[in-house]
Amino acid sequence: MMNMLERSAAAVLPLGAVVLVSASASAATEHGMPQLDFSTYAPQLFWLAIWFVILYLLMAKLALPRVDRVMEARRQQREGDLTHAAQLKADAEAASAAYQRALAEARVQAQATIKETSDKLAADAAERQRALAASLAEQIAEAERRIAGTKEQALAEVRGIAADVGRSVVEKLTGVAPDPAAMTAAIESSVAGRTR
C-alpha cells in the first residue's frame, strides 16, 4: 500500500513542478519581471556591455597585473631556488671529489709512511744484528784466546807437574835425581807427539 502511494506521489511531483513553473512565468509577465520582458532587452544589453567593459578594465588594470607579478615572483623564486640547488649540488660534488682525492692521497701517504717505517725498522734490525754478530764474534774470539791462554797455562802447569812427578818417580826408582833439562825435553817431546 505504501508503495502505491509513493508511486503516485512520484508521478504527481513532476507534474506539479511543471504547473508551478508555468504559473510563475505567467505571473512574471503579468507583474512585469524585467528579465523576461523583451521590450527591456536593449537597455539590459547596454548595461551589460558597460559593466563588462568596467569589469574588464578592472581585471586588466588591477587584478591581472597583481596576479602576473605574483606569478613572476614565484617563477623567479623557483628559478632562484633551482639555481641555488644546482650550485649546492655542484658544491657537494666538488666537496665529495676533494674528499675522495684527500682520502686517496692519505692512503698513498700512509702506505709510503708504512713502507718507510718498515724499511727503517728492517735497516735498524739488520744493523743491530750486524752489531750483535760482531759483538758475539769478538766475545767468541776473546773466549777462544782465554781458552787458549788457559790451555797453555794448564799445559805449562801440567808440564811442570809432569816434570816434578817424573823426577820423583825416576829418583825413587833409580835413587838418582835426573837432569831437569833432560826431563823437560822428554816431556816436551811426549806432549808434542800427542798434540799432532
C-alpha positions, 0 to 999 in steps of 0.5 A: 500500500505504501508503495502505491502511494509513493508511486503516485506521489512520484508521478504527481511531483513532476507534474506539479513542478511543471504547473508551478513553473508555468504559473510563475512565468505567467505571473512574471509577465503579468507583474512585469519581471524585467528579465523576461520582458523583451521590450527591456532587452536593449537597455539590459544589453547596454548595461551589460556591455558597460559593466563588462567593459568596467569589469574588464578594465578592472581585471586588466588594470588591477587584478591581472597585473597583481596576479602576473607579478605574483606569478613572476615572483614565484617563477623567479623564486623557483628559478632562484631556488633551482639555481641555488640547488644546482650550485649546492649540488655542484658544491657537494660534488666538488666537496665529495671529489676533494674528499675522495682525492684527500682520502686517496692521497692519505692512503698513498701517504700512509702506505709510503709512511708504512713502507718507510717505517718498515724499511727503517725498522728492517735497516735498524734490525739488520744493523743491530744484528750486524752489531750483535754478530760482531759483538758475539764474534769478538766475545767468541774470539776473546773466549777462544784466546782465554781458552787458549791462554788457559790451555797453555797455562794448564799445559805449562802447569801440567808440564811442570807437574809432569816434570816434578812427578817424573823426577820423583818417580825416576829418583825413587826408582833409580835413587838418582835425581835426573837432569831437569833439562833432560826431563823437560825435553822428554816431556816436551817431546811426549806432549808434542807427539800427542798434540799432532 
